[in-house]
């Protein structure tokens, strides 16, 4: 028996193993790489596969607060969600973050959205000339307040994107940005400053993203890579990082929905089974090698 015959045995056995394994598992990468390219999205956003928290369905879908000790009425795929409003304020304590009011809902552009009425607006009314006192904004009035909505989840999630019912009509869409911050704790949020919060150990992820218009819908895709139980979502806030191409103090919007993903639990390692057809093929190979060796020594 010549040497090339053993190569033929190996090739035929590999082909047999590949065929028999494919009888039990499709698209086996060791046999046929197949087509791993995902289908092309037909929508504007890249987070269409995420869970969607629509802040308004046929009625308000917002529950105010952060405490889940009594449960929550807003529940999406087992995740409860509560919402609160936060902003720094005017006066001697103009940098101090305090709780405001979630304002809305208001219909606009075929969507229904929510904004914030911060303490300055509660104390002084609409202080921006011609202003948008109920928007989530960083517009300059007597001073610049940075409004942010706090989404409190009953478990850790990652944010995928947001949609908006309304944007600042005085600016182009290209100048509108949003800041997203994941926190593992909100202890000390009230009475702190945005700068102190940004430098604290509670921040697990922070980023600022462009708002776009696509098919008459305002949206923003996020690329957050970590999970957190608490997420601040607000007007572009340079305390959490400056982006050179983003414009400051001209961002205003009302939130319509948030896309999020639940934290993936580590998959249990499946038990190892001996594949019968594959084992049989190896036995054939082993038998062939032994026969070849015996004939070789004769």
VOFI-111032 format. One record per residue (C-alpha): residue number from 1; residue in three letters; x, y, z. Coordinates in Angstrom, 3 decimals, always signed. Layout:
// VOFI-111032
seq  type  xx  yy  zz
NUM  Ala  X  Y  Z
...
***
This chain:
// VOFI-111032
seq  type  xx  yy  zz
1  Unk  +0.000  +0.000  +0.000
2  Unk  +1.561  +3.272  -1.151
3  Unk  +1.782  +6.399  +1.019
4  Unk  -0.714  +8.413  -1.014
5  Unk  -3.392  +5.880  -0.049
6  Unk  -3.272  +7.020  +3.569
7  Unk  -3.862  +10.588  +2.381
8  Unk  -6.892  +9.348  +0.460
9  Unk  -8.145  +7.610  +3.623
10  Unk  -7.724  +10.833  +5.616
11  Unk  -9.506  +12.952  +2.994
12  Unk  -12.398  +10.534  +2.600
13  Unk  -12.768  +10.192  +6.365
14  Unk  -12.811  +13.992  +6.821
15  Unk  -15.469  +14.258  +4.123
16  Unk  -17.493  +11.514  +5.801
17  Unk  -17.208  +13.195  +9.218
18  Unk  -18.220  +16.526  +7.700
19  Unk  -21.265  +14.973  +6.025
20  Unk  -22.416  +13.034  +9.081
21  Unk  -21.915  +15.995  +11.412
22  Unk  -23.926  +18.205  +9.110
23  Unk  -26.802  +15.777  +9.392
24  Unk  -27.151  +17.022  +12.985
25  Unk  -25.933  +20.658  +12.768
26  Unk  -26.472  +23.069  +9.884
27  Unk  -23.857  +25.535  +8.655
28  Unk  -20.928  +23.744  +10.278
29  Unk  -18.111  +26.250  +9.880
30  Unk  -15.459  +23.530  +9.591
31  Unk  -17.200  +22.179  +6.519
32  Unk  -19.009  +25.087  +4.905
33  Unk  -18.644  +28.646  +6.190
34  Unk  -22.058  +29.559  +4.842
35  Unk  -23.285  +33.163  +4.748
36  Unk  -22.857  +34.911  +8.085
37  Unk  -23.797  +38.357  +6.760
38  Unk  -26.861  +39.666  +8.657
39  Unk  -29.852  +40.757  +6.612
40  Unk  -29.826  +44.382  +5.561
41  Unk  -31.980  +46.597  +7.773
42  Unk  -34.888  +48.270  +6.035
43  Unk  -35.268  +50.879  +8.791
44  Unk  -33.184  +53.887  +9.725
45  Unk  -32.101  +52.774  +13.164
46  Unk  -29.622  +50.060  +14.019
47  Unk  -31.318  +49.130  +17.284
48  Unk  -34.506  +47.662  +15.847
49  Unk  -33.785  +44.364  +17.591
50  Unk  -33.644  +45.978  +21.024
51  Unk  -36.489  +46.169  +23.497
52  Unk  -38.430  +49.384  +23.021
53  Unk  -39.712  +51.532  +25.851
54  Unk  -42.274  +53.850  +24.294
55  Unk  -42.964  +56.654  +26.767
56  Unk  -46.444  +57.098  +25.352
57  Unk  -48.711  +54.469  +23.824
58  Unk  -52.441  +55.207  +24.007
59  Unk  -51.749  +57.082  +27.238
60  Unk  -48.816  +58.086  +29.413
61  Unk  -46.402  +55.203  +29.851
62  Unk  -44.249  +56.964  +32.452
63  Unk  -43.977  +56.099  +36.132
64  Unk  -42.133  +58.700  +38.199
65  Unk  -39.538  +57.612  +40.748
66  Unk  -36.483  +55.442  +41.331
67  Unk  -37.545  +53.025  +44.085
68  Unk  -38.493  +49.456  +43.129
69  Unk  -39.205  +48.219  +46.657
70  Unk  -42.913  +48.380  +45.836
71  Unk  -42.475  +47.135  +42.294
72  Unk  -43.235  +49.056  +39.136
73  Unk  -46.204  +49.436  +36.825
74  Unk  -44.145  +49.878  +33.658
75  Unk  -42.784  +46.456  +32.753
76  Unk  -41.138  +45.418  +29.500
77  Unk  -39.994  +41.823  +29.104
78  Unk  -39.683  +41.484  +32.873
79  Unk  -37.834  +44.784  +33.344
80  Unk  -39.545  +47.522  +35.377
81  Unk  -38.744  +51.138  +34.508
82  Unk  -39.170  +54.396  +36.388
83  Unk  -38.341  +57.914  +35.247
84  Unk  -37.226  +61.096  +36.993
85  Unk  -35.877  +64.506  +35.945
86  Unk  -32.621  +66.127  +37.047
87  Unk  -30.873  +69.420  +36.330
88  Unk  -28.400  +71.909  +37.786
89  Unk  -29.978  +75.175  +38.905
90  Unk  -29.621  +78.956  +38.780
91  Unk  -28.499  +81.260  +41.610
92  Unk  -25.808  +80.777  +44.220
93  Unk  -26.048  +77.018  +43.697
94  Unk  -26.147  +77.154  +39.897
95  Unk  -24.051  +73.985  +39.545
96  Unk  -25.955  +71.870  +42.065
97  Unk  -27.973  +68.999  +40.608
98  Unk  -31.491  +68.716  +42.006
99  Unk  -34.620  +66.868  +40.975
100  Unk  -37.030  +68.590  +38.631
101  Unk  -40.298  +67.562  +37.019
102  Unk  -40.933  +65.266  +34.085
103  Unk  -43.082  +67.416  +31.801
104  Unk  -45.549  +66.317  +29.176
105  Unk  -46.712  +64.489  +27.227
106  Unk  -46.870  +66.648  +24.100
107  Unk  -47.634  +65.433  +20.573
108  Unk  -45.388  +66.637  +17.769
109  Unk  -44.167  +65.308  +14.412
110  Unk  -46.444  +62.279  +14.695
111  Unk  -44.837  +61.298  +18.031
112  Unk  -45.568  +62.038  +21.666
113  Unk  -42.670  +63.114  +23.845
114  Unk  -41.650  +64.257  +27.292
115  Unk  -39.382  +66.999  +28.524
116  Unk  -38.187  +68.465  +31.811
117  Unk  -39.177  +71.462  +33.859
118  Unk  -36.160  +72.146  +36.038
119  Unk  -35.996  +74.125  +39.256
120  Unk  -35.055  +77.352  +37.475
121  Unk  -38.159  +77.111  +35.330
122  Unk  -40.281  +76.254  +38.354
123  Unk  -38.879  +79.237  +40.258
124  Unk  -38.535  +81.816  +37.480
125  Unk  -40.818  +80.628  +34.716
126  Unk  -39.723  +80.563  +31.105
127  Unk  -36.420  +82.414  +31.418
128  Unk  -35.211  +81.917  +27.853
129  Unk  -36.530  +84.554  +25.465
130  Unk  -39.089  +82.811  +23.275
131  Unk  -37.896  +79.780  +25.204
132  Unk  -38.628  +76.111  +25.385
133  Unk  -39.071  +75.730  +29.113
134  Unk  -40.378  +72.179  +28.898
135  Unk  -37.635  +70.715  +26.734
136  Unk  -34.678  +68.593  +27.798
137  Unk  -32.054  +71.176  +26.949
138  Unk  -28.788  +72.942  +27.663
139  Unk  -29.882  +76.320  +26.279
140  Unk  -28.507  +79.480  +27.798
141  Unk  -31.004  +81.461  +29.868
142  Unk  -29.917  +83.333  +32.968
143  Unk  -27.350  +80.543  +33.035
144  Unk  -26.882  +77.225  +31.254
145  Unk  -28.710  +74.328  +32.846
146  Unk  -28.050  +70.781  +31.711
147  Unk  -31.260  +68.745  +31.819
148  Unk  -31.074  +64.960  +32.030
149  Unk  -33.723  +62.270  +32.435
150  Unk  -32.855  +59.406  +34.779
151  Unk  -34.143  +56.026  +33.647
152  Unk  -34.108  +53.619  +36.588
153  Unk  -34.326  +49.959  +35.579
154  Unk  -35.050  +47.067  +37.901
155  Unk  -31.972  +45.298  +36.509
156  Unk  -28.869  +46.111  +34.518
157  Unk  -29.418  +46.982  +30.842
158  Unk  -27.524  +48.630  +28.023
159  Unk  -29.068  +51.462  +26.007
160  Unk  -29.287  +51.087  +22.248
161  Unk  -30.882  +54.336  +21.086
162  Unk  -33.619  +56.911  +21.465
163  Unk  -36.285  +58.606  +19.383
164  Unk  -37.623  +62.131  +19.765
165  Unk  -40.905  +63.871  +19.095
166  Unk  -39.412  +67.363  +18.886
167  Unk  -36.054  +69.086  +18.384
168  Unk  -34.933  +72.681  +18.789
169  Unk  -36.468  +74.405  +15.726
170  Unk  -33.916  +77.228  +15.877
171  Unk  -31.053  +74.879  +14.969
172  Unk  -30.259  +72.374  +12.251
173  Unk  -30.576  +68.703  +13.162
174  Unk  -26.817  +68.316  +12.648
175  Unk  -26.183  +70.534  +15.671
176  Unk  -28.337  +68.464  +18.021
177  Unk  -26.586  +65.952  +20.283
178  Unk  -27.445  +63.789  +23.275
179  Unk  -25.409  +62.534  +26.245
180  Unk  -25.943  +59.102  +27.789
181  Unk  -24.436  +58.056  +31.127
182  Unk  -24.688  +54.652  +32.838
183  Unk  -24.516  +54.602  +36.648
184  Unk  -24.294  +51.660  +39.022
185  Unk  -25.510  +53.866  +41.888
186  Unk  -27.514  +57.080  +42.233
187  Unk  -26.527  +57.681  +45.823
188  Unk  -25.277  +61.247  +46.024
189  Unk  -26.862  +62.295  +42.727
190  Unk  -28.922  +64.999  +44.394
191  Unk  -26.821  +67.888  +45.709
192  Unk  -23.745  +67.008  +43.646
193  Unk  -22.512  +68.640  +40.428
194  Unk  -22.372  +67.133  +36.958
195  Unk  -18.574  +67.367  +37.091
196  Unk  -18.416  +65.506  +40.401
197  Unk  -20.812  +62.847  +39.155
198  Unk  -18.737  +62.445  +35.972
199  Unk  -15.570  +61.835  +38.019
200  Unk  -17.212  +59.476  +40.509
201  Unk  -16.844  +55.706  +40.640
202  Unk  -20.570  +55.313  +39.960
203  Unk  -20.109  +56.016  +36.232
204  Unk  -19.733  +52.789  +34.263
205  Unk  -20.253  +54.184  +30.757
206  Unk  -20.655  +57.633  +29.201
207  Unk  -20.925  +58.914  +25.657
208  Unk  -22.439  +61.623  +23.485
209  Unk  -24.168  +60.888  +20.192
210  Unk  -25.536  +62.668  +17.143
211  Unk  -29.289  +63.072  +16.637
212  Unk  -30.447  +62.450  +13.066
213  Unk  -33.593  +62.687  +10.995
214  Unk  -34.534  +59.645  +8.932
215  Unk  -37.871  +59.038  +7.212
216  Unk  -39.351  +61.979  +9.151
217  Unk  -38.287  +60.400  +12.456
218  Unk  -35.774  +61.955  +14.841
219  Unk  -33.495  +59.347  +16.402
220  Unk  -30.062  +58.634  +17.789
221  Unk  -28.122  +55.365  +17.834
222  Unk  -25.993  +54.666  +20.899
223  Unk  -22.848  +52.564  +21.067
224  Unk  -22.800  +51.960  +24.809
225  Unk  -20.836  +48.839  +25.573
226  Unk  -21.595  +48.260  +29.249
227  Unk  -24.685  +47.622  +31.321
228  Unk  -26.015  +49.640  +34.245
229  Unk  -29.165  +49.843  +36.314
230  Unk  -29.433  +53.632  +36.009
231  Unk  -29.074  +55.707  +32.854
232  Unk  -28.963  +59.490  +32.535
233  Unk  -30.152  +60.674  +29.120
234  Unk  -29.993  +64.368  +28.369
235  Unk  -28.830  +67.322  +26.332
236  Unk  -25.160  +67.227  +25.330
237  Unk  -23.283  +67.601  +28.612
238  Unk  -19.557  +68.325  +28.318
239  Unk  -18.956  +67.281  +31.935
240  Unk  -19.112  +63.695  +30.659
241  Unk  -16.717  +64.274  +27.791
242  Unk  -16.105  +66.888  +25.126
243  Unk  -16.573  +65.943  +21.474
244  Unk  -14.771  +68.334  +19.130
245  Unk  -17.346  +68.209  +16.326
246  Unk  -20.350  +68.738  +18.618
247  Unk  -21.810  +72.188  +19.266
248  Unk  -22.579  +73.327  +22.812
249  Unk  -25.546  +75.017  +24.459
250  Unk  -27.958  +74.681  +21.530
251  Unk  -29.484  +71.248  +22.193
252  Unk  -33.168  +70.813  +23.030
253  Unk  -35.479  +67.860  +22.524
254  Unk  -38.373  +65.816  +23.880
255  Unk  -37.962  +62.078  +24.309
256  Unk  -40.434  +59.674  +22.712
257  Unk  -38.810  +56.267  +23.288
258  Unk  -35.721  +54.449  +24.512
259  Unk  -34.251  +51.241  +23.091
260  Unk  -32.488  +48.921  +25.524
261  Unk  -31.078  +45.411  +25.835
262  Unk  -31.154  +43.178  +28.886
263  Unk  -27.862  +42.003  +30.325
264  Unk  -26.920  +38.685  +28.812
265  Unk  -26.353  +35.937  +31.344
266  Unk  -23.383  +33.618  +30.670
267  Unk  -24.659  +30.577  +28.819
268  Unk  -24.215  +27.294  +30.615
269  Unk  -21.585  +25.110  +28.988
270  Unk  -23.445  +22.302  +27.232
271  Unk  -22.471  +18.722  +28.064
272  Unk  -20.020  +17.101  +25.694
273  Unk  -21.538  +14.274  +23.688
274  Unk  -19.624  +11.834  +21.509
275  Unk  -21.010  +12.175  +18.006
276  Unk  -21.777  +8.600  +16.898
277  Unk  -21.238  +8.994  +13.137
278  Unk  -18.015  +10.933  +13.701
279  Unk  -16.727  +8.305  +16.137
280  Unk  -17.602  +5.555  +13.686
281  Unk  -15.603  +7.324  +10.990
282  Unk  -12.620  +7.587  +13.308
283  Unk  -12.867  +3.851  +14.009
284  Unk  -12.775  +3.212  +10.278
285  Unk  -9.718  +5.455  +10.012
286  Unk  -8.025  +3.713  +12.943
287  Unk  -8.730  +0.309  +11.437
288  Unk  -7.364  +1.420  +8.084
289  Unk  -4.145  +2.695  +9.658
290  Unk  -3.623  -0.536  +11.593
291  Unk  -4.190  -2.630  +8.460
292  Unk  -1.752  -0.482  +6.502
293  Unk  +0.891  -0.830  +9.229
294  Unk  +0.504  -4.632  +9.319
295  Unk  +0.820  -4.885  +5.561
296  Unk  +3.802  -2.546  +5.661
297  Unk  +5.696  -4.820  +8.063
298  Unk  +4.985  -8.047  +6.151
***
